[in-house]
Amino acid sequence: MSQPGLRERKKQATRDALRQAALRLAAVRGWDQVRVEDIAAEAGVSVRTFSNYFATKEEALLATGHQRAERIIEALAARPAGEPLWAALTGAIVDGFTVDESDMRQVVRLQSAPLLTDEHLKTYAVIERGVAAAVASRIGADADRDLYPRLVAGAVLSAIRVTMEHWRQAGAAQPLPAALRDSLDQVAAGLPIPAELRS
């Protein structure tokens, strides 16, 4: 594959700067105290430039989730063809969360913000459809007709959401990728009751 040209790299750098500025400001000020003008200034660009990349401040903030989902879907497609589905999914998801844990600490702090609830739901729905399509492609199913890919995607997204919240509440004591791997392994095993919780 050809490498992106200078213009494309500059555009991606600007987009990333805006996305990261939205995360930083939201984590410091609270999302309701962040304006588009603040995000643009933090990223060192004009409001007009911001508008060339994002329609709203919510879109800028949630771009992190969409970007990560694209990485996960691409990573899943690149996994060895003979690898079992759940091993491939777990590997792709863990890899997708390995490169930006500092971003994740900021994202998780904002997950419960009431002003973002609807936007988060929309984002999760988009990601879930993408994961379902990737799963369907991997196993030769139809994501629109067959239930299984959508069940897998729903289980995966629920596991990610719950793990991220638990990770935040536990003070991020372990690396997030390790926590995700543990959770996805439990889901893949059918969620057996852990030995320490058996009576």
C-alpha positions as CSV (number, residue, x, y, z in Angstrom):
1,M,0.0,0.0,0.0
2,S,1.2,3.5,-0.8
3,Q,2.0,5.9,2.0
4,P,-0.2,9.0,2.4
5,G,1.2,12.2,0.9
6,L,2.2,15.2,2.8
7,R,-1.2,16.9,2.5
8,E,-3.0,13.8,3.9
9,R,-0.5,13.5,6.7
10,K,-1.1,17.2,7.7
11,K,-4.8,16.8,7.6
12,Q,-4.6,13.7,9.8
13,A,-2.3,15.6,12.2
14,T,-4.8,18.4,12.5
15,R,-7.7,16.0,13.0
16,D,-5.7,14.2,15.8
17,A,-4.8,17.6,17.4
18,L,-8.5,18.6,17.6
19,R,-9.6,15.2,18.9
20,Q,-6.9,15.2,21.6
21,A,-7.7,18.8,22.5
22,A,-11.3,17.9,23.0
23,L,-10.3,15.0,25.3
24,R,-7.9,17.2,27.3
25,L,-10.3,20.1,27.9
26,A,-13.2,17.8,28.7
27,A,-11.2,16.0,31.3
28,V,-10.0,19.2,32.9
29,R,-13.1,21.4,32.7
30,G,-16.0,19.1,32.4
31,W,-17.7,18.7,29.0
32,D,-20.4,21.2,29.5
33,Q,-17.7,23.9,30.0
34,V,-16.0,23.2,26.7
35,R,-16.8,25.2,23.6
36,V,-15.8,24.7,20.0
37,E,-13.7,27.9,20.3
38,D,-11.8,26.4,23.2
39,I,-11.0,23.2,21.3
40,A,-9.8,25.1,18.3
41,A,-7.6,27.4,20.4
42,E,-6.1,24.4,22.3
43,A,-5.2,22.7,19.0
44,G,-3.8,26.0,17.6
45,V,-6.2,26.3,14.7
46,S,-9.2,28.6,13.8
47,V,-12.8,27.8,14.4
48,R,-13.2,27.6,10.7
49,T,-10.6,24.9,10.5
50,F,-12.3,23.0,13.3
51,S,-15.5,23.1,11.2
52,N,-13.6,21.6,8.2
53,Y,-13.1,18.5,10.3
54,F,-16.0,18.2,12.8
55,A,-19.6,19.4,12.7
56,T,-19.9,19.6,16.5
57,K,-17.7,19.4,19.6
58,E,-19.3,16.0,20.4
59,E,-18.1,14.7,17.1
60,A,-14.6,15.8,17.9
61,L,-14.6,14.1,21.3
62,L,-16.1,10.9,20.0
63,A,-13.7,10.7,17.1
64,T,-11.4,8.7,19.4
65,G,-13.9,5.9,19.6
66,H,-14.5,5.8,15.9
67,Q,-10.8,5.8,15.2
68,R,-10.2,3.0,17.6
69,A,-13.0,1.0,16.1
70,E,-11.5,1.4,12.6
71,R,-8.2,0.1,14.0
72,I,-9.9,-2.9,15.6
73,I,-11.8,-3.8,12.5
74,E,-8.7,-3.6,10.4
75,A,-6.7,-5.6,12.9
76,L,-9.4,-8.3,12.9
77,A,-9.3,-8.6,9.1
78,A,-5.5,-8.9,9.3
79,R,-5.5,-11.8,11.8
80,P,-4.5,-15.3,10.5
81,A,-7.4,-16.9,8.7
82,G,-7.2,-20.1,10.7
83,E,-7.2,-18.4,14.1
84,P,-10.4,-19.1,16.2
85,L,-12.8,-16.2,16.1
86,W,-12.7,-15.2,19.8
87,A,-8.9,-15.4,19.9
88,A,-8.8,-13.2,16.8
89,L,-11.3,-10.8,18.3
90,T,-9.5,-10.5,21.6
91,G,-6.2,-9.9,19.9
92,A,-7.6,-7.3,17.7
93,I,-9.4,-5.4,20.5
94,V,-6.4,-5.6,22.9
95,D,-4.1,-4.2,20.2
96,G,-6.7,-1.5,19.5
97,F,-6.5,-0.3,23.0
98,T,-2.8,-0.6,23.5
99,V,-1.6,2.5,21.7
100,D,-3.6,5.2,23.4
101,E,-4.1,4.4,27.1
102,S,-3.6,8.0,28.1
103,D,-6.5,9.0,25.9
104,M,-8.5,6.2,27.4
105,R,-8.1,7.5,30.9
106,Q,-9.7,10.7,29.8
107,V,-12.5,9.1,27.8
108,V,-13.5,6.8,30.7
109,R,-13.7,9.8,33.0
110,L,-16.3,11.3,30.7
111,Q,-18.4,8.2,30.0
112,S,-21.0,9.1,32.7
113,A,-21.4,12.7,31.7
114,P,-25.2,13.1,31.1
115,L,-24.7,15.5,28.2
116,L,-22.8,12.8,26.3
117,T,-25.1,9.8,26.9
118,D,-27.0,10.0,23.6
119,E,-23.8,10.7,21.6
120,H,-22.1,7.7,23.3
121,L,-25.0,5.4,22.4
122,K,-24.8,6.6,18.8
123,T,-21.1,5.9,18.7
124,Y,-21.5,2.4,20.2
125,A,-24.2,1.6,17.7
126,V,-21.9,2.6,14.8
127,I,-19.0,0.6,16.3
128,E,-21.2,-2.4,16.9
129,R,-22.3,-2.5,13.3
130,G,-18.7,-2.3,12.1
131,V,-17.6,-5.2,14.4
132,A,-20.6,-7.3,13.3
133,A,-19.7,-6.8,9.7
134,A,-16.1,-7.7,10.4
135,V,-17.1,-10.9,12.3
136,A,-19.6,-11.8,9.5
137,S,-16.9,-11.4,6.9
138,R,-14.5,-13.5,8.9
139,I,-16.9,-16.5,9.3
140,G,-18.7,-16.2,5.9
141,A,-22.0,-14.9,7.4
142,D,-24.3,-12.1,6.5
143,A,-24.4,-9.3,9.1
144,D,-27.8,-8.2,8.0
145,R,-29.4,-11.6,7.8
146,D,-27.6,-13.7,10.4
147,L,-28.0,-13.1,14.1
148,Y,-24.7,-14.5,15.3
149,P,-22.3,-11.7,14.1
150,R,-24.6,-9.2,15.8
151,L,-24.7,-11.2,19.0
152,V,-20.9,-11.4,19.1
153,A,-20.5,-7.7,18.4
154,G,-23.1,-6.9,21.1
155,A,-21.3,-9.1,23.6
156,V,-17.9,-7.5,22.7
157,L,-19.1,-3.9,23.0
158,S,-20.8,-4.6,26.3
159,A,-17.7,-6.3,27.6
160,I,-15.6,-3.2,26.5
161,R,-18.0,-0.7,28.1
162,V,-18.3,-2.6,31.4
163,T,-14.6,-3.3,31.6
164,M,-13.8,0.4,31.0
165,E,-16.1,1.5,33.7
166,H,-14.8,-1.1,36.2
167,W,-11.3,-0.1,35.3
168,R,-12.0,3.5,36.1
169,Q,-13.7,2.7,39.4
170,A,-10.8,0.5,40.4
171,G,-8.4,3.4,39.9
172,A,-6.9,2.0,36.7
173,A,-4.8,-0.3,38.8
174,Q,-3.8,-2.5,35.9
175,P,-3.2,-1.7,32.2
176,L,-6.5,-1.4,30.3
177,P,-5.4,-3.9,27.6
178,A,-4.8,-6.6,30.3
179,A,-8.2,-5.9,31.8
180,L,-9.9,-6.1,28.4
181,R,-8.1,-9.4,27.6
182,D,-9.3,-10.9,30.9
183,S,-12.9,-9.8,30.4
184,L,-13.0,-11.0,26.8
185,D,-11.5,-14.4,27.8
186,Q,-14.3,-14.7,30.3
187,V,-17.0,-13.9,27.7
188,A,-15.4,-16.4,25.3
189,A,-15.5,-19.1,27.9
190,G,-19.2,-18.5,28.5
191,L,-18.8,-16.4,31.7
192,P,-18.2,-19.2,34.2
193,I,-18.5,-18.1,37.8
194,P,-15.0,-17.3,39.1
195,A,-13.7,-19.7,41.7
196,E,-13.5,-17.0,44.3
197,L,-17.2,-16.3,44.0
198,R,-18.4,-19.9,44.2
199,S,-20.1,-20.8,47.4
